[in-house]
Amino acid sequence: MLVLSRNSLESVVVGGPGGFEWLLKVTVLEIKGGKVRLGFEADKDVPIHRWEVWQRIHGHSPPDRPTAGSAAPGAG
């Protein structure tokens, strides 16, 4: 797992196979009261879901919640 620190309005980019195109850009929009608001930019054909929604879509029930110190794939 890669762990990064970002400040408000800073971004992280997930690259494509060629290394020059990006697939997903995640920007920290706000940090307030222990919560972080994230903005996601990707092509329209790239699905983006919260972890618990992804689990329901793929038939995992009940949704597991990550425990303290762990993160679900795609979370963070």
Summary of the structure (lengths in Angstrom):
residues: 76
radius of gyration: 13.9
end to end distance: 9.8
largest distance: 38.8
contacts: 124
relative contact order: 0.15
helix: 9%
strand: 32%
